[in-house]
Amino acid sequence: MTDTTGKPCAPSCERNREPILAVLQTVFADRRRVLEIGSGTGQHAVYFAAALPHLAWQTSERAENLQGIELWLAEAGLANTPPPIELDVGQASWPDQRFDAVFSANTLHIMAWPEVEQLFARLADVMTEDATLAVYGPFNINGDYTSDSNAAFDRWLKERGEHMGIRDLADVDALAARAGLLRVADHELPANNRCVVWQRRS
């Protein structure tokens, strides 16, 4: 979907950005450089970067989505949004920069599980020793759906691709632990989504 100016547009970004921002304003209050993994359209990036001007917000995406992000960044004209970088979690070379925060929204249930594993395995390559990770999206808890709507959403995902599906928070916690990350917060947000926060342990 595109808006009237031709920029890619995801209506869900407009709906969920305010509750996510409320979490980020706290957990990223003392952060300086954020890497957003899977920036999608770029809508979240310009909204969060405008509201959090103390942060340098680095977008990243697969090559085919970079142009749309560039359109959003150019229109916003913010000083704290550098050009997007190409990043596929499975690629051999990750950015050679270090970030004290990493954010990702609505990605874990789209990627295949081996890609989720690769994402967490590579975080050490881009995170500072005290970095914070915040991930937004639906999660299962103790193997169960948290709502009927999430169960229906999971069925819809699997119809689109067998590799997709809502991830169990315990499984993601295990990946985070192997990456040296400890869960420090789990925020329940509207529409049966969560914003889960981990802290890297030095």
C-alpha positions in Angstrom: 0.0 0.0 0.0 1.2 3.5 -0.8 0.0 6.9 0.4 -0.9 9.9 -1.8 2.8 10.8 -2.3 3.8 7.3 -3.4 5.5 6.4 -0.2 4.9 2.8 1.1 2.4 2.8 3.9 1.5 0.2 6.5 -1.7 1.2 8.4 -0.6 -0.9 11.4 2.3 1.5 11.9 -0.1 4.3 12.5 -2.1 2.3 14.9 0.7 0.9 17.1 3.3 3.7 17.1 2.0 5.6 20.1 2.0 2.7 22.6 5.4 1.5 21.4 6.8 5.1 21.7 5.6 5.2 25.3 7.8 2.2 26.1 10.8 3.4 24.1 10.7 6.8 25.8 11.6 4.9 29.0 13.8 2.1 27.9 15.8 4.2 25.4 16.0 7.3 27.6 19.7 6.9 28.2 20.6 5.4 24.8 22.3 7.2 22.0 22.5 5.1 18.8 19.7 2.7 17.8 19.8 0.1 15.0 16.3 -0.8 13.8 16.3 -4.2 12.2 13.6 -4.7 9.6 12.5 -1.1 9.3 9.7 -2.0 6.8 8.2 1.2 5.3 10.2 3.6 7.4 7.1 5.0 9.2 8.2 3.9 12.6 11.6 5.3 12.1 10.5 8.9 11.3 7.9 8.9 14.1 10.3 7.6 16.8 13.2 9.7 15.7 11.2 12.8 15.7 9.9 12.1 19.3 13.4 10.9 20.5 15.8 13.6 19.1 18.6 12.5 21.5 18.8 9.2 19.5 20.5 8.6 16.2 18.0 6.2 14.6 19.6 3.9 12.0 17.2 2.1 9.8 18.0 -1.2 8.0 16.1 -3.4 5.6 16.5 -5.8 2.7 17.6 -4.1 -0.5 14.2 -4.1 -2.2 12.7 -2.0 0.7 15.4 0.6 1.0 13.9 3.0 -1.5 10.6 3.3 0.4 12.4 4.1 3.6 14.5 6.7 1.8 11.3 8.5 0.7 10.0 8.7 4.3 13.4 9.9 5.6 13.7 12.5 2.9 10.2 13.9 3.5 10.8 14.1 7.3 14.2 15.7 6.9 15.4 14.8 10.4 18.9 15.3 11.5 19.0 12.1 13.5 18.1 9.6 10.7 21.1 8.6 8.6 20.6 6.9 5.3 19.2 3.3 5.6 21.6 0.4 5.4 21.0 -2.9 3.6 20.7 -5.7 6.1 19.3 -9.2 5.8 19.7 -11.2 9.0 21.3 -14.1 7.1 23.9 -12.1 5.3 27.6 -12.7 6.1 28.5 -9.1 6.7 26.7 -7.1 9.3 27.3 -3.4 10.0 30.7 -2.7 11.4 29.2 0.0 13.7 28.2 -0.5 17.4 24.9 0.5 18.8 23.7 0.8 22.4 20.2 0.0 21.4 18.5 -2.3 18.9 14.8 -2.2 18.0 12.7 -4.5 15.8 8.9 -4.5 15.2 6.7 -7.3 13.7 9.7 -9.3 12.4 10.0 -12.5 14.4 6.8 -14.0 13.2 7.6 -13.2 9.6 11.1 -14.7 9.5 11.7 -18.4 9.5 12.9 -19.7 12.9 16.5 -20.3 11.6 16.5 -16.6 10.7 15.3 -15.6 14.1 18.2 -17.7 15.5 20.6 -16.0 13.2 19.3 -12.5 14.2 20.0 -13.2 17.9 23.3 -14.9 17.2 24.6 -11.8 15.3 23.5 -9.2 17.8 26.9 -9.3 19.6 28.5 -8.1 16.4 26.6 -4.8 16.6 25.8 -4.2 20.3 27.8 -2.4 22.9 28.4 -4.2 26.1 25.5 -2.5 27.9 23.1 -2.4 24.9 19.3 -2.7 25.2 17.1 -4.7 22.8 13.4 -4.0 22.4 11.2 -6.2 20.2 7.5 -5.5 19.4 5.0 -8.0 18.2 2.8 -10.9 19.2 4.2 -13.6 21.4 2.9 -16.9 22.8 3.3 -17.5 26.5 4.1 -21.0 27.8 3.1 -22.5 24.5 -0.3 -20.9 24.5 -1.9 -18.1 22.5 -2.7 -15.0 24.5 -6.0 -14.4 22.7 -8.3 -15.9 20.1 -7.3 -13.1 17.7 -3.6 -14.2 17.9 -4.6 -17.8 17.3 -6.4 -16.7 14.1 -3.5 -14.5 13.1 -1.1 -17.4 13.5 -3.3 -19.6 11.3 -3.3 -16.8 8.7 0.5 -16.5 8.8 0.9 -20.2 8.3 -1.4 -20.1 5.3 0.9 -17.5 3.8 4.0 -19.5 4.5 4.8 -22.5 6.7 7.9 -20.9 7.9 5.9 -18.0 9.6 4.3 -18.1 13.0 4.0 -16.4 16.4 7.0 -17.3 18.5 6.9 -18.4 22.1 8.5 -15.9 24.5 10.4 -18.7 26.3 12.1 -19.8 23.1 13.1 -16.2 22.2 14.3 -15.8 25.8 16.6 -18.8 25.3 18.1 -17.2 22.2 18.5 -13.9 24.0 20.3 -15.7 26.9 22.8 -17.3 24.5 23.5 -13.8 23.1 24.2 -12.5 26.6 20.9 -10.8 27.0 18.6 -10.8 30.1 14.9 -10.0 29.8 14.2 -6.9 32.0 10.7 -6.0 30.9 7.6 -7.3 29.2 5.0 -4.7 28.3 1.5 -5.8 27.2 0.3 -3.4 24.5 -2.9 -3.0 22.6 -4.2 -5.6 20.1 -2.6 -8.5 22.0 1.0 -7.4 21.2 3.9 -7.0 23.5 7.1 -4.9 23.7 9.8 -7.1 25.3 13.0 -5.6 26.5 16.3 -7.3 27.1 19.6 -5.9 28.5 23.0 -7.1 27.5 25.1 -8.3 30.4 28.7 -7.3 30.4 
